[in-house]
Amino acid sequence: MQKAITIAVDAMGGDNAPKEIVKGSVQAINDKDDIKVLLVGKEDLIKKELAGYEYDKERIIIVNAEDNISNNESPVLAIRRKKNSSIVVALNLVKTGEADAFVSAGSTGAVLAGGQLIIGRIKGVERPPLAPLIPTIAGVSLLVDCGANVDARPTHLVQFAKMGSIYMENVLGIKNPRVAIVNIGAEEEKGNSLVKETFPLLKELSDINFIGSIEARDIPYGHADVIVCEAFVGNVILKLYEGLGMALMKKVKEGLMSSIRSKIGALLSKSALKNTLKAFDSSQYGGAPLLGLKGLVVKTHGSSKSIEIRNSIIQCVTFTEQRIKEKIEENLKEIE
């Protein structure tokens, strides 16, 4: 058996910690032989949750951390002051090489700040972006950035495009992925100042397949593999995507239960409908990696259940095996 990849998991982060975090971690090691999990957080609470599961005791290790960082705290101050918090302890495990990756459903600000302050950026990377996979009719697209840099510059977006291309080609196996910038129209002269300044820079790049602008309505149809934007726009797209998806599923279910005839139809189409809806369930794609760091950091939703935690942990294996960090480093090494 090949060497196990070690993932440090923030057991105290998120709305459903530690129950769903522990459950997802157990599911991950039971499903994959090449994973070892370090559950970081309050030892007594983690032990209590683990007691209800059957698992290989050598592949889940508890690392005690008594503090926790909440969403209401200043991220930078909390990272500097709470040295024994689950986020800080886990990030240090990645920094020292005791873990290959870090997964957290905790404070986004603290994870972003801690990733840069503790692990550090790859040389040449100006701003690490958060890059989640979002479902489309054609499969998935990478949205980069969705929450890390709300005041990005054109050079940042150029790097987002390069890192996104590397990710999609190596993790998803998409050759020559199509890269587009989010805009309010397809014409090159449209957009705000950031888009107008970035467009010609992307157009000049020879190492990415830049196809121009993409309007928000075309994103669900999979017209691009890598969708580039600054974090304010990206976060609005992501949240609307998630909210609209849940609202549509709710209305479909209500419609199917509205009459005897529709209930019979629902029963007959249950399997096909389940598979269709599953394709647009973002939880199956794991979390959002923070691209451009010296170590792998993956941020999952604060409301994550066990399935998303499980998938985020497994996602780290592919990322590590495909040497995404090293490939980004090689691609950007000429940038000082």
C-alpha positions as CSV (number, residue, x, y, z in Angstrom):
1,M,0.0,0.0,0.0
2,Q,1.3,3.5,-0.9
3,K,2.2,6.0,1.8
4,A,-0.9,7.5,3.4
5,I,-1.7,11.2,2.9
6,T,-2.2,12.9,6.2
7,I,-5.0,15.5,6.5
8,A,-5.4,17.8,9.5
9,V,-9.1,18.4,10.1
10,D,-10.5,21.2,12.2
11,A,-12.9,19.2,14.4
12,M,-14.3,22.3,16.1
13,G,-15.1,24.5,13.0
14,G,-18.5,25.0,11.5
15,D,-22.2,24.9,12.6
16,N,-22.2,21.1,13.0
17,A,-19.0,20.5,14.8
18,P,-17.7,18.2,16.1
19,K,-20.5,15.7,15.2
20,E,-20.5,16.0,11.4
21,I,-16.8,16.7,11.2
22,V,-16.0,13.5,13.0
23,K,-18.6,11.5,11.0
24,G,-17.2,12.7,7.7
25,S,-13.6,11.9,8.8
26,V,-14.6,8.4,9.6
27,Q,-16.4,8.0,6.3
28,A,-13.2,9.2,4.5
29,I,-10.8,6.7,6.0
30,N,-13.3,3.9,5.7
31,D,-13.7,4.7,2.0
32,K,-10.1,5.3,1.1
33,D,-7.1,3.3,2.3
34,D,-4.5,6.0,1.6
35,I,-5.7,8.6,4.1
36,K,-4.8,9.3,7.7
37,V,-6.7,12.0,9.6
38,L,-5.5,14.2,12.4
39,L,-8.7,15.5,14.2
40,V,-7.7,18.8,15.8
41,G,-9.8,20.2,18.7
42,K,-11.1,19.4,22.2
43,E,-10.0,15.9,22.9
44,D,-12.8,14.9,25.2
45,L,-15.5,16.0,22.8
46,I,-13.8,14.3,19.8
47,K,-13.4,11.0,21.8
48,K,-17.1,11.1,22.7
49,E,-18.1,11.4,19.0
50,L,-15.6,8.7,17.8
51,A,-16.9,6.2,20.4
52,G,-19.9,5.6,18.2
53,Y,-18.0,4.4,15.1
54,E,-16.0,1.5,13.9
55,Y,-12.7,2.6,12.3
56,D,-9.0,1.9,12.1
57,K,-7.7,3.5,15.3
58,E,-4.3,4.0,13.8
59,R,-5.6,6.2,11.0
60,I,-7.5,8.7,13.1
61,I,-5.4,10.6,15.6
62,I,-6.7,13.2,18.0
63,V,-4.6,16.4,18.4
64,N,-5.8,18.4,21.4
65,A,-6.5,22.1,20.9
66,E,-8.5,23.8,23.7
67,D,-9.4,27.1,21.9
68,N,-11.7,27.8,19.1
69,I,-12.0,30.9,16.7
70,S,-15.5,32.1,16.1
71,N,-16.9,34.0,13.1
72,N,-17.3,37.1,15.3
73,E,-13.6,37.5,16.0
74,S,-11.0,39.6,14.1
75,P,-9.3,36.9,12.0
76,V,-5.8,38.3,12.1
77,L,-5.9,39.0,15.9
78,A,-7.4,35.6,16.6
79,I,-4.7,33.8,14.6
80,R,-2.0,35.7,16.5
81,R,-3.5,35.4,20.0
82,K,-5.2,32.0,20.0
83,K,-2.1,29.8,19.5
84,N,-4.0,26.8,20.9
85,S,-7.0,27.1,18.7
86,S,-7.9,24.2,16.4
87,I,-7.3,26.3,13.2
88,V,-3.8,27.5,14.3
89,V,-2.7,24.1,15.6
90,A,-3.9,22.4,12.4
91,L,-2.2,25.0,10.1
92,N,1.0,24.5,12.0
93,L,0.8,20.8,11.4
94,V,0.8,21.6,7.7
95,K,3.6,24.1,8.0
96,T,5.9,21.6,9.8
97,G,5.1,18.8,7.4
98,E,3.3,16.6,9.9
99,A,0.2,17.0,7.7
100,D,-0.1,17.2,3.9
101,A,-3.3,19.3,4.0
102,F,-5.8,21.1,6.2
103,V,-9.6,21.0,6.0
104,S,-11.9,23.4,7.9
105,A,-15.6,24.4,8.0
106,G,-14.7,27.1,10.5
107,S,-14.2,30.9,10.3
108,T,-13.5,31.7,6.6
109,G,-11.5,34.9,7.6
110,A,-9.4,33.0,10.1
111,V,-8.7,30.2,7.6
112,L,-7.7,32.7,5.0
113,A,-5.6,34.8,7.3
114,G,-4.0,31.8,9.0
115,G,-3.2,30.2,5.7
116,Q,-1.2,33.2,4.6
117,L,0.4,34.1,8.0
118,I,1.3,30.6,9.1
119,I,1.8,28.5,5.9
120,G,2.7,31.4,3.6
121,R,2.3,32.1,-0.1
122,I,4.2,30.5,-3.0
123,K,6.9,32.9,-4.3
124,G,5.3,35.0,-7.0
125,V,1.7,34.6,-5.9
126,E,0.2,38.0,-5.1
127,R,-3.1,36.9,-3.6
128,P,-4.3,33.3,-3.0
129,P,-7.9,32.9,-4.2
130,L,-10.6,30.5,-2.9
131,A,-11.7,28.3,-5.8
132,P,-14.8,26.0,-5.4
133,L,-16.1,23.7,-8.1
134,I,-19.7,24.6,-9.0
135,P,-22.1,22.2,-10.9
136,T,-23.1,22.9,-14.5
137,I,-25.1,21.1,-17.1
138,A,-21.8,20.1,-18.7
139,G,-20.2,18.9,-15.4
140,V,-18.4,21.4,-13.2
141,S,-16.6,24.7,-13.5
142,L,-14.0,26.3,-11.2
143,L,-15.1,29.7,-9.7
144,V,-12.0,31.7,-8.8
145,D,-12.1,33.8,-6.6
146,C,-15.2,33.3,-4.4
147,G,-14.3,35.0,-1.2
148,A,-10.7,35.8,-0.5
149,N,-10.0,39.0,-2.4
150,V,-12.8,41.5,-2.7
151,D,-10.5,44.3,-4.0
152,A,-8.4,42.5,-6.6
153,R,-6.2,44.0,-9.2
154,P,-5.8,43.0,-12.9
155,T,-2.5,41.1,-12.1
156,H,-4.3,39.1,-9.4
157,L,-7.0,38.0,-11.8
158,V,-4.3,37.0,-14.3
159,Q,-2.8,34.7,-11.7
160,F,-6.3,33.4,-10.8
161,A,-6.7,32.4,-14.4
162,K,-3.3,30.6,-14.5
163,M,-3.8,28.8,-11.2
164,G,-7.4,27.8,-12.2
165,S,-6.2,26.3,-15.5
166,I,-3.5,24.3,-13.7
167,Y,-6.1,23.0,-11.2
168,M,-8.7,22.0,-13.8
169,E,-6.2,20.3,-16.1
170,N,-4.5,18.3,-13.4
171,V,-7.3,17.6,-10.9
172,L,-10.2,17.3,-13.3
173,G,-8.3,16.1,-16.3
174,I,-9.7,18.7,-18.6
175,K,-7.2,19.4,-21.4
176,N,-6.7,23.0,-22.4
177,P,-9.5,24.3,-20.1
178,R,-11.6,27.2,-21.3
179,V,-11.0,30.3,-19.2
180,A,-13.5,33.2,-19.1
181,I,-13.9,36.4,-17.1
182,V,-17.2,37.3,-15.6
183,N,-18.8,40.3,-17.4
184,I,-22.1,42.0,-18.0
185,G,-21.9,41.3,-21.7
186,A,-19.9,39.3,-24.2
187,E,-18.4,42.4,-25.9
188,E,-14.8,43.1,-25.1
189,E,-15.4,46.8,-24.4
190,K,-18.0,46.1,-21.7
191,G,-17.5,45.8,-18.0
192,N,-16.1,47.8,-15.1
193,S,-12.6,49.2,-15.0
194,L,-11.2,46.0,-13.4
195,V,-12.6,43.8,-16.2
196,K,-11.6,46.2,-18.9
197,E,-8.0,46.3,-17.7
198,T,-7.8,42.6,-17.1
199,F,-9.3,41.4,-20.4
200,P,-6.4,42.4,-22.7
201,L,-3.9,40.9,-20.2
202,L,-5.7,37.5,-20.3
203,K,-6.0,37.8,-24.1
204,E,-2.2,38.1,-24.4
205,L,-1.5,35.0,-22.4
206,S,-0.3,32.0,-24.5
207,D,-0.4,29.4,-21.7
208,I,-4.1,29.6,-21.0
209,N,-7.1,29.0,-23.3
210,F,-8.9,32.4,-22.8
211,I,-12.3,32.5,-24.5
212,G,-13.4,36.0,-23.4
213,S,-16.2,37.1,-21.3
214,I,-19.0,35.0,-19.7
215,E,-22.3,36.4,-18.5
216,A,-23.8,35.0,-15.3
217,R,-26.7,33.3,-17.1
218,D,-24.2,31.2,-19.1
219,I,-22.3,29.9,-16.1
220,P,-24.8,27.0,-15.3
221,Y,-24.6,25.8,-18.9
222,G,-20.8,25.1,-18.5
223,H,-19.7,27.6,-21.2
224,A,-16.3,27.9,-19.4
225,D,-14.2,25.6,-17.3
226,V,-12.5,28.3,-15.3
227,I,-14.6,31.4,-14.3
228,V,-12.4,34.3,-13.3
229,C,-13.6,37.2,-11.1
230,E,-12.8,39.1,-7.9
231,A,-14.2,37.8,-4.7
232,F,-17.2,40.2,-4.3
233,V,-18.7,39.1,-7.6
234,G,-17.6,35.5,-7.1
235,N,-19.2,35.2,-3.7
236,V,-22.5,36.7,-5.0
237,I,-22.5,34.1,-7.8
238,L,-21.8,31.3,-5.4
239,K,-24.5,32.3,-2.9
240,L,-27.1,32.9,-5.5
241,Y,-26.2,29.5,-7.1
242,E,-26.7,27.7,-3.8
243,G,-29.8,29.6,-2.8
244,L,-31.5,29.2,-6.2
245,G,-30.6,25.5,-6.3
246,M,-32.2,24.9,-2.9
247,A,-35.3,27.0,-3.8
248,L,-35.8,25.0,-7.1
249,M,-35.4,21.7,-5.3
250,K,-38.0,22.8,-2.7
251,K,-40.5,23.9,-5.4
252,V,-40.0,20.7,-7.4
253,K,-40.7,18.6,-4.3
254,E,-43.8,20.6,-3.4
255,G,-45.0,20.2,-7.0
256,L,-44.5,16.5,-6.9
257,M,-46.4,16.1,-3.7
258,S,-49.3,18.4,-4.8
259,S,-51.7,15.7,-6.0
260,I,-52.3,12.0,-6.3
261,R,-51.3,12.1,-10.0
262,S,-48.1,14.0,-9.3
263,K,-47.2,11.6,-6.4
264,I,-47.5,8.6,-8.8
265,G,-45.4,10.4,-11.3
266,A,-42.8,11.2,-8.6
267,L,-42.7,7.6,-7.6
268,L,-42.1,6.4,-11.2
269,S,-39.4,9.1,-11.8
270,K,-37.8,9.0,-8.4
271,S,-34.5,7.3,-9.5
272,A,-33.9,9.6,-12.5
273,L,-34.9,12.7,-10.6
274,K,-32.6,11.8,-7.7
275,N,-29.7,11.5,-10.0
276,T,-30.5,14.8,-11.8
277,L,-30.7,16.7,-8.5
278,K,-27.6,15.1,-7.2
279,A,-25.6,16.5,-10.1
280,F,-26.4,20.0,-8.9
281,D,-25.6,19.3,-5.3
282,S,-22.4,21.2,-4.6
283,S,-21.6,19.2,-1.4
284,Q,-20.4,16.2,-3.5
285,Y,-17.5,18.3,-4.9
286,G,-15.9,19.0,-1.6
287,G,-14.6,22.4,-0.4
288,A,-12.8,25.3,-1.9
289,P,-9.0,25.1,-2.0
290,L,-7.0,28.3,-1.2
291,L,-4.7,28.2,-4.3
292,G,-1.2,29.6,-4.2
293,L,-0.1,28.6,-0.7
294,K,3.0,26.6,0.3
295,G,0.6,24.0,1.7
296,L,-2.9,22.8,0.9
297,V,-5.8,24.5,2.7
298,V,-9.4,23.6,1.9
299,K,-12.3,25.6,3.2
300,T,-15.8,24.0,3.3
301,H,-19.1,25.6,4.0
302,G,-19.8,26.5,7.6
303,S,-23.0,24.4,7.4
304,S,-21.2,21.4,6.0
305,K,-22.6,17.9,6.9
306,S,-20.5,14.7,6.9
307,I,-20.7,14.1,3.1
308,E,-19.0,17.5,2.3
309,I,-16.3,16.9,5.0
310,R,-15.7,13.4,3.6
311,N,-15.4,14.7,0.0
312,S,-13.2,17.6,1.1
313,I,-10.7,15.2,2.7
314,I,-10.7,12.9,-0.3
315,Q,-10.3,15.9,-2.6
316,C,-7.0,16.7,-0.8
317,V,-5.6,13.3,-1.9
318,T,-6.1,14.1,-5.6
319,F,-4.7,17.6,-5.1
320,T,-1.6,16.2,-3.3
321,E,-1.0,13.4,-5.7
322,Q,-1.2,15.7,-8.7
323,R,1.4,18.1,-7.2
324,I,-0.8,21.2,-7.8
325,K,1.3,23.3,-5.5
326,E,4.5,22.4,-7.3
327,K,2.9,23.0,-10.7
328,I,1.6,26.5,-9.7
329,E,5.1,27.2,-8.3
330,E,6.7,26.2,-11.6
331,N,4.2,28.2,-13.6
332,L,4.7,31.4,-11.7
333,K,8.4,31.2,-10.9
334,E,9.3,33.9,-13.3
335,I,7.2,36.4,-11.2
336,E,9.1,38.2,-8.5
